[in-house]
């Protein structure tokens, strides 16, 4: 089954997976309270958290998808990821100043303080549903790549990733997730850098030859300001700016990490570190995409007939790179997947316990009761995530459509946080009206215009509509106002 993958590659992948579990074992037993399990005692060093931030939101779909997009379309994405350093100061001033002051465990505790319990349940439920579906995708995509690369059945790959990620997350809580993310970040960075070097060495003309081939293929044509149907500099910059505010400012996966940092100054450093790596590593992935384009334009006989953009990176790894190196690259894809799986499961567990069970039930009746509960929830969520991945494998292209629909909800969620932080007049009913209008408008735009409107425009449109309508409605319609935040 793994004969095509090779013994050396299998040993490398096995060593990496074993190391992840050993980290969890080493940290087991140190979590006596939920503060320890969910926030590592609020004592994590900022460099580790900065690496974990990037690794947790860089799934294998990103690691394979960014090069695939540059290979198939263009390099406009680099202008989008350049927005991360610009968004970083806003994140610190707008969101984390408030979160740190209230010492929240989840971002939805702030929503409770600002809007009340109904808003907390609604927004946190939306996070739970969307993250469960997201987990299915980030497990399925690399499992499929692993199947292509090694001959391992997709189901086995799904079970392997899910079981190992759940194991070390159950044992070590957030501390295990962060420290395994550090290793995974190093593997991700090293794998991308290695691919850049090999492409420069193998493509005729080196880096200049890669850029020249990309220009000849039209991959550098990104300044068509009026074309709304494809990713351009304008749509990338606007879209990614709002995506970064959401992913790093309101998403529990990131909030939980930054609330675990020891000091306020450490939060600023972690956010800045992550912003730089957003630009550097995604820049390398984009370069890898046009590098593979240049390589296969120079050597077309080495490209299989049925290889599309989505499968181009695994194909290049297994058919061009030597044994050992290809094992490291597949390990990088696994690292990207597992860093997202462990982070997603851990954040989901935190939200379910902190935002649902504890408010409805009250404090734990015995010391450590919620830690044991969190561990069992982690196991259960791991099983649900694996089931979602199996379901994703069965519905094919519907997955992409489903992700587009779910993406509509992220912008209104960002809106409820921004309205809460920037205004005192906005209330939950007003935001709810704005969210319904934004979602309805975006669904209508998808049905009327489809491919004529690039998906990246959906997020800023939904955000502007949800916040504007939410604020105006709050001014017109009386609703509950709270001053707790």
C-alpha positions as CSV (number, residue, x, y, z in Angstrom):
1,X,0.0,0.0,0.0
2,X,2.9,2.4,0.9
3,X,5.3,0.9,-1.6
4,X,5.1,4.0,-3.9
5,X,5.6,6.3,-0.9
6,X,8.8,4.4,0.0
7,X,10.3,3.2,3.3
8,X,12.4,6.4,3.9
9,X,9.4,8.7,3.4
10,X,7.3,6.5,5.7
11,X,9.9,6.6,8.4
12,X,10.1,10.4,8.2
13,X,6.3,10.8,8.4
14,X,6.1,8.2,11.2
15,X,8.8,10.0,13.2
16,X,6.9,13.3,12.9
17,X,3.6,11.8,14.0
18,X,5.2,10.0,17.0
19,X,6.9,13.3,18.1
20,X,3.5,15.0,18.2
21,X,2.0,12.4,20.5
22,X,5.1,12.5,22.7
23,X,4.6,16.2,23.2
24,X,1.1,15.5,24.5
25,X,2.3,12.8,26.8
26,X,5.0,15.1,28.2
27,X,2.4,17.7,29.0
28,X,-0.2,15.3,30.4
29,X,-1.3,15.7,34.0
30,X,-0.4,19.4,34.3
31,X,-4.0,20.6,33.7
32,X,-5.7,20.7,37.0
33,X,-8.1,23.5,36.2
34,X,-9.9,24.8,33.1
35,X,-7.5,27.8,33.2
36,X,-4.7,25.3,32.7
37,X,-6.4,23.2,30.1
38,X,-7.9,26.0,28.0
39,X,-5.3,28.8,28.4
40,X,-2.2,26.9,29.6
41,X,-2.3,28.9,32.8
42,X,-2.1,32.2,30.8
43,X,1.6,31.7,30.9
44,X,2.6,30.9,27.2
45,X,5.6,32.7,25.7
46,X,4.7,35.0,22.8
47,X,7.1,33.4,20.2
48,X,5.3,30.1,20.6
49,X,1.9,31.7,20.4
50,X,2.9,33.7,17.3
51,X,4.0,30.5,15.5
52,X,0.8,28.7,16.7
53,X,-1.4,31.5,15.4
54,X,0.0,31.0,11.9
55,X,0.0,27.2,12.0
56,X,-3.5,26.9,13.3
57,X,-5.2,28.9,10.6
58,X,-2.9,27.7,7.8
59,X,-4.6,24.4,7.0
60,X,-3.4,21.9,4.4
61,X,-6.1,23.3,2.0
62,X,-4.2,26.6,2.3
63,X,-0.8,25.0,1.9
64,X,-1.9,23.2,-1.3
65,X,-4.5,25.8,-2.4
66,X,-2.4,28.9,-2.5
67,X,0.2,27.5,-4.9
68,X,-2.7,25.9,-6.9
69,X,-4.4,29.3,-7.2
70,X,-1.1,31.0,-8.4
71,X,-0.5,28.1,-10.8
72,X,-4.1,28.3,-12.3
73,X,-4.9,32.0,-12.0
74,X,-2.7,34.8,-10.8
75,X,-0.5,36.2,-8.0
76,X,-3.0,38.8,-6.8
77,X,-3.1,37.0,-3.4
78,X,0.2,38.5,-2.4
79,X,-1.4,41.9,-2.2
80,X,-4.1,40.4,0.0
81,X,-1.7,38.8,2.5
82,X,0.2,42.1,2.6
83,X,-2.8,43.5,4.5
84,X,-1.9,41.4,7.5
85,X,0.8,43.8,8.8
86,X,-1.7,46.7,8.3
87,X,-4.4,44.9,10.2
88,X,-2.1,44.0,13.1
89,X,-2.3,47.4,15.0
90,X,-6.1,47.5,14.6
91,X,-6.4,44.0,16.1
92,X,-4.4,45.0,19.1
93,X,-6.2,48.3,19.7
94,X,-9.7,47.4,18.7
95,X,-10.0,43.8,20.1
96,X,-7.3,42.6,22.4
97,X,-7.2,45.7,24.6
98,X,-10.8,44.9,25.5
99,X,-10.4,41.1,25.7
100,X,-7.3,41.4,28.0
101,X,-9.1,44.0,30.2
102,X,-11.9,41.5,30.9
103,X,-9.6,38.5,31.0
104,X,-12.0,36.4,28.9
105,X,-11.4,32.8,27.9
106,X,-13.6,33.0,24.8
107,X,-14.4,36.0,22.6
108,X,-18.1,35.2,23.1
109,X,-17.8,36.1,26.8
110,X,-17.2,39.6,25.6
111,X,-20.4,39.3,23.5
112,X,-22.3,38.4,26.7
113,X,-20.9,41.4,28.5
114,X,-21.7,43.7,25.7
115,X,-25.1,42.4,24.4
116,X,-26.4,39.8,26.8
117,X,-26.7,36.0,27.0
118,X,-28.9,35.6,23.9
119,X,-26.3,37.2,21.7
120,X,-23.6,35.0,23.2
121,X,-25.5,31.8,22.5
122,X,-26.4,32.9,18.9
123,X,-22.9,33.9,17.9
124,X,-21.1,31.1,19.7
125,X,-23.5,28.5,18.1
126,X,-22.7,29.9,14.7
127,X,-19.0,29.4,15.5
128,X,-19.5,25.8,16.6
129,X,-21.5,24.9,13.5
130,X,-19.1,26.6,11.0
131,X,-16.0,25.2,12.7
132,X,-17.3,21.6,12.7
133,X,-17.9,21.9,8.9
134,X,-14.5,23.5,8.5
135,X,-12.8,20.7,10.3
136,X,-14.3,18.2,7.9
137,X,-12.8,20.1,5.0
138,X,-9.3,20.5,6.5
139,X,-9.1,16.8,7.3
140,X,-10.5,15.6,4.0
141,X,-8.3,17.7,1.7
142,X,-4.9,16.5,3.0
143,X,-6.2,13.0,3.4
144,X,-7.0,12.9,-0.3
145,X,-3.5,14.3,-1.0
146,X,-1.9,11.6,1.2
147,X,-3.9,8.9,-0.6
148,X,-2.6,10.1,-4.0
149,X,1.0,10.4,-2.7
150,X,1.2,7.1,-0.8
151,X,-1.6,4.8,-1.9
152,X,-3.2,4.9,1.6
153,X,-7.0,4.8,1.5
154,X,-8.6,8.2,2.2
155,X,-10.5,6.8,5.1
156,X,-7.3,5.5,6.8
157,X,-5.7,8.9,6.3
158,X,-8.7,10.6,7.9
159,X,-8.7,8.3,10.9
160,X,-4.9,8.7,11.3
161,X,-4.9,12.5,11.4
162,X,-8.0,12.7,13.5
163,X,-6.9,10.1,16.1
164,X,-3.4,11.5,16.5
165,X,-4.5,15.2,16.8
166,X,-7.2,14.2,19.4
167,X,-4.7,12.1,21.4
168,X,-2.2,14.9,22.1
169,X,-5.0,17.5,22.5
170,X,-6.8,15.4,25.1
171,X,-3.5,14.8,27.0
172,X,-2.1,18.3,27.0
173,X,-4.8,20.8,26.3
174,X,-3.9,24.1,24.8
175,X,-0.3,23.8,25.9
176,X,0.1,20.7,23.8
177,X,-1.7,22.3,20.9
178,X,0.6,25.3,21.0
179,X,3.9,23.4,21.3
180,X,2.9,20.9,18.6
181,X,2.0,23.9,16.5
182,X,5.5,25.3,17.0
183,X,7.0,22.1,15.5
184,X,4.4,22.2,12.7
185,X,5.2,25.8,12.0
186,X,8.9,24.9,11.6
187,X,8.0,22.0,9.3
188,X,5.7,24.3,7.3
189,X,8.3,27.1,6.9
190,X,11.1,24.7,6.1
191,X,9.0,22.8,3.6
192,X,8.0,26.0,1.7
193,X,11.6,27.3,1.8
194,X,12.9,24.0,0.5
195,X,10.4,24.0,-2.4
196,X,11.4,27.6,-3.3
197,X,15.1,26.6,-3.5
198,X,14.5,23.5,-5.5
199,X,12.4,25.3,-8.0
200,X,14.9,28.1,-8.5
201,X,17.6,25.4,-9.0
202,X,15.5,23.3,-11.5
203,X,13.7,26.0,-13.6
204,X,15.8,27.3,-16.5
205,X,16.9,30.8,-15.7
206,X,16.2,30.5,-11.9
207,X,14.1,33.0,-10.2
208,X,14.1,35.4,-13.2
209,X,13.0,32.5,-15.4
210,X,10.1,31.8,-13.1
211,X,8.9,35.4,-13.1
212,X,9.3,35.6,-16.9
213,X,7.3,32.4,-17.4
214,X,4.6,33.7,-15.0
215,X,4.4,37.0,-17.0
216,X,4.2,35.2,-20.3
217,X,1.3,33.1,-19.0
218,X,-0.6,36.1,-17.7
219,X,-0.2,35.3,-14.0
220,X,1.1,38.8,-13.3
221,X,-1.9,40.5,-14.8
222,X,-3.6,41.6,-11.6
223,X,-4.2,45.4,-12.1
224,X,-7.6,45.1,-13.9
225,X,-9.4,47.3,-11.4
226,X,-12.9,47.1,-13.0
227,X,-13.0,43.3,-13.4
228,X,-15.2,42.0,-10.5
229,X,-15.1,38.3,-11.7
230,X,-11.6,37.4,-10.8
231,X,-9.1,38.1,-8.0
232,X,-7.3,41.4,-8.6
233,X,-5.2,43.7,-6.5
234,X,-8.2,45.7,-5.4
235,X,-10.4,42.7,-4.4
236,X,-7.5,40.9,-2.7
237,X,-6.5,43.9,-0.6
238,X,-10.1,44.8,0.5
239,X,-11.2,41.2,1.0
240,X,-8.2,39.9,2.9
241,X,-8.1,43.0,5.2
242,X,-11.5,42.1,6.5
243,X,-10.7,38.4,6.6
244,X,-7.7,39.1,8.8
245,X,-9.8,41.2,11.2
246,X,-12.2,38.3,11.5
247,X,-9.7,35.5,11.7
248,X,-7.3,37.2,14.1
249,X,-9.7,39.4,16.0
250,X,-12.8,37.4,16.7
251,X,-12.2,33.8,15.9
252,X,-11.8,31.7,19.0
253,X,-8.9,29.7,17.6
254,X,-6.8,32.9,17.6
255,X,-8.3,34.7,20.6
256,X,-7.7,31.7,22.8
257,X,-4.0,31.7,22.0
258,X,-3.5,35.4,22.6
259,X,-5.4,35.2,25.9
260,X,-2.8,32.6,27.0
261,X,0.1,35.0,26.5
262,X,1.8,36.1,29.7
263,X,1.8,39.9,29.1
264,X,0.1,42.6,27.1
265,X,3.4,43.4,25.4
266,X,3.7,39.7,24.5
267,X,0.3,39.9,22.7
268,X,1.6,42.8,20.5
269,X,4.7,40.9,19.7
270,X,2.8,37.7,18.8
271,X,0.4,39.6,16.5
272,X,3.3,41.3,14.8
273,X,5.3,38.1,14.4
274,X,2.2,36.3,12.9
275,X,1.6,39.3,10.5
276,X,5.2,39.1,9.1
277,X,4.9,35.4,8.6
278,X,1.6,35.8,6.8
279,X,3.4,37.8,4.2
280,X,6.6,35.8,4.1
281,X,5.2,32.2,4.0
282,X,2.2,32.9,1.8
283,X,4.6,34.8,-0.5
284,X,6.7,31.7,-0.7
285,X,3.6,29.6,-1.5
286,X,2.6,31.9,-4.3
287,X,6.1,31.8,-5.7
288,X,6.0,28.0,-5.5
289,X,2.8,28.1,-7.6
290,X,4.3,30.1,-10.4
291,X,7.5,28.1,-10.0
292,X,5.7,24.9,-10.7
293,X,4.0,26.6,-13.7
294,X,7.5,27.6,-15.1
295,X,8.9,24.1,-14.4
296,X,6.2,22.2,-16.2
297,X,6.2,24.7,-19.1
298,X,9.9,24.0,-19.5
299,X,9.4,20.2,-19.1
300,X,5.8,19.5,-20.3
301,X,6.6,15.8,-20.8
302,X,6.9,15.4,-17.0
303,X,3.4,16.5,-16.2
304,X,0.6,13.9,-16.1
305,X,-2.4,14.4,-18.4
306,X,-5.0,14.4,-15.6
307,X,-3.2,16.6,-13.1
308,X,-5.2,19.8,-12.3
309,X,-4.2,22.8,-10.2
310,X,-5.5,21.4,-6.9
311,X,-3.3,18.3,-7.2
312,X,-0.2,20.0,-8.7
313,X,1.7,20.3,-5.4
314,X,1.4,16.7,-4.3
315,X,2.2,15.6,-7.9
316,X,5.3,17.8,-8.0
317,X,6.4,16.5,-4.6
318,X,6.0,12.8,-5.4
319,X,7.2,12.8,-9.0
320,X,10.0,15.4,-9.1
321,X,11.6,15.5,-5.6
322,X,13.8,12.6,-4.4
323,X,12.9,10.2,-1.7
324,X,13.3,11.7,1.8
325,X,12.7,15.2,0.5
326,X,9.3,14.2,-0.8
327,X,8.6,12.6,2.6
328,X,9.4,15.9,4.3
329,X,7.1,17.7,2.0
330,X,4.2,15.3,2.6
331,X,4.9,15.7,6.3
332,X,4.6,19.5,5.9
333,X,1.1,18.9,4.4
334,X,0.2,16.7,7.3
335,X,1.6,19.3,9.7
336,X,-0.6,22.0,8.1
337,X,-3.6,19.7,8.5
338,X,-3.0,18.6,12.1
339,X,-2.2,22.1,13.3
340,X,-5.7,23.1,12.1
341,X,-7.4,20.0,13.5
342,X,-6.0,20.2,17.0
343,X,-6.7,24.0,17.2
344,X,-10.2,23.6,15.9
345,X,-11.2,20.8,18.3
346,X,-9.6,22.6,21.3
347,X,-11.3,25.9,20.6
348,X,-14.7,24.1,20.0
349,X,-14.3,22.3,23.3
350,X,-13.5,25.6,25.0
351,X,-16.6,27.4,23.6
352,X,-19.0,24.5,24.4
353,X,-17.8,24.4,28.0
354,X,-17.4,28.1,28.7
355,X,-20.2,29.5,26.6
356,X,-22.8,26.8,27.0
357,X,-22.3,24.2,29.7
358,X,-21.0,26.5,32.5
359,X,-23.6,29.3,32.0
360,X,-26.5,26.8,31.8
361,X,-25.3,24.5,34.6
362,X,-23.3,26.8,36.9
363,X,-19.8,26.3,38.2
364,X,-18.3,22.8,38.5
365,X,-19.2,21.0,41.6
366,X,-15.7,19.5,42.1
367,X,-12.2,20.5,41.3
368,X,-11.1,19.3,37.9
369,X,-14.7,18.3,36.8
370,X,-14.7,20.6,33.8
371,X,-11.2,19.4,32.8
372,X,-12.5,15.8,32.6
373,X,-15.5,17.0,30.7
374,X,-13.4,18.9,28.3
375,X,-11.3,15.8,27.5
376,X,-14.4,13.7,26.8
377,X,-15.7,16.5,24.6
378,X,-12.4,16.6,22.7
379,X,-12.8,12.9,21.9
380,X,-16.4,13.4,20.8
381,X,-15.6,16.4,18.6
382,X,-12.8,14.5,17.0
383,X,-15.2,11.7,16.0
384,X,-17.6,14.3,14.6
385,X,-14.8,16.0,12.7
386,X,-13.8,12.7,11.2
387,X,-17.4,11.9,10.2
388,X,-17.6,15.4,8.6
389,X,-14.5,14.6,6.6
390,X,-15.9,11.3,5.4
391,X,-19.1,13.1,4.4
392,X,-17.0,15.8,2.6
393,X,-15.4,13.0,0.6
394,X,-18.8,11.8,-0.5
395,X,-20.2,15.1,-1.8
396,X,-17.3,16.3,-4.0
397,X,-17.9,19.8,-5.5
398,X,-20.8,20.5,-3.1
399,X,-18.1,21.1,-0.5
400,X,-16.9,24.2,-2.3
401,X,-20.4,25.5,-2.7
402,X,-21.1,24.8,1.0
403,X,-18.0,26.6,2.1
404,X,-19.0,29.7,0.1
405,X,-22.4,29.7,1.8
406,X,-20.9,29.3,5.3
407,X,-18.4,32.1,4.5
408,X,-21.3,34.5,4.4
409,X,-21.7,34.2,8.1
410,X,-18.2,35.2,9.1
411,X,-18.6,38.9,8.1
412,X,-21.8,39.5,10.2
413,X,-20.0,37.9,13.2
414,X,-17.1,40.4,12.7
415,X,-19.8,43.1,12.5
416,X,-21.3,42.3,15.9
417,X,-17.8,42.6,17.5
418,X,-17.0,45.9,15.7
419,X,-20.4,47.4,16.6
420,X,-19.9,46.4,20.2
421,X,-16.4,47.8,20.5
422,X,-16.9,51.1,18.6
423,X,-20.5,52.1,19.6
424,X,-22.7,52.0,22.7
425,X,-25.9,52.5,20.9
426,X,-25.9,49.3,18.9
427,X,-27.8,46.4,20.3
428,X,-28.3,42.7,19.5
429,X,-31.7,43.1,17.7
430,X,-30.2,45.8,15.5
431,X,-27.2,43.6,14.6
432,X,-29.5,40.7,13.9
433,X,-31.5,42.7,11.4
434,X,-28.2,43.7,9.7
435,X,-26.9,40.2,9.6
436,X,-30.1,38.9,8.0
437,X,-29.9,41.6,5.4
438,X,-26.3,40.9,4.7
439,X,-26.7,37.2,4.3
440,X,-29.8,37.6,2.2
441,X,-28.1,40.1,-0.1
442,X,-25.1,37.9,-0.6
443,X,-27.2,34.8,-1.4
444,X,-29.1,37.0,-3.9
445,X,-25.8,38.2,-5.5
446,X,-24.5,34.6,-5.8
447,X,-27.7,33.5,-7.6
448,X,-27.9,36.6,-9.9
449,X,-24.2,37.0,-10.7
450,X,-22.5,33.7,-9.8
451,X,-19.0,33.7,-11.4
452,X,-19.4,37.3,-12.5
453,X,-18.7,38.4,-8.9
454,X,-15.5,37.1,-7.3
455,X,-16.2,35.3,-4.0
456,X,-13.6,37.5,-2.2
457,X,-16.1,40.4,-2.6
458,X,-18.8,38.6,-0.5
459,X,-17.0,39.2,2.8
460,X,-16.6,43.0,2.6
461,X,-20.1,43.4,1.2
462,X,-21.7,41.4,4.0
463,X,-19.6,43.2,6.6
464,X,-20.6,46.7,5.4
465,X,-24.3,45.8,5.1
466,X,-24.5,44.1,8.4
467,X,-22.8,46.9,10.4
468,X,-24.5,49.7,8.6
469,X,-28.0,48.2,8.8
470,X,-27.3,47.0,12.4
471,X,-26.3,50.5,13.6
472,X,-29.1,52.3,11.8
473,X,-31.7,49.8,13.1
474,X,-30.3,50.2,16.6
475,X,-30.9,53.9,16.4
476,X,-34.5,53.5,15.1
477,X,-35.7,50.5,17.1
478,X,-35.4,50.4,20.9
479,X,-33.6,47.4,22.2
480,X,-31.6,46.3,25.3
481,X,-28.4,48.1,25.9
482,X,-25.7,46.9,28.2
483,X,-22.7,48.8,29.6
484,X,-20.8,45.8,31.0
485,X,-18.1,46.0,28.3
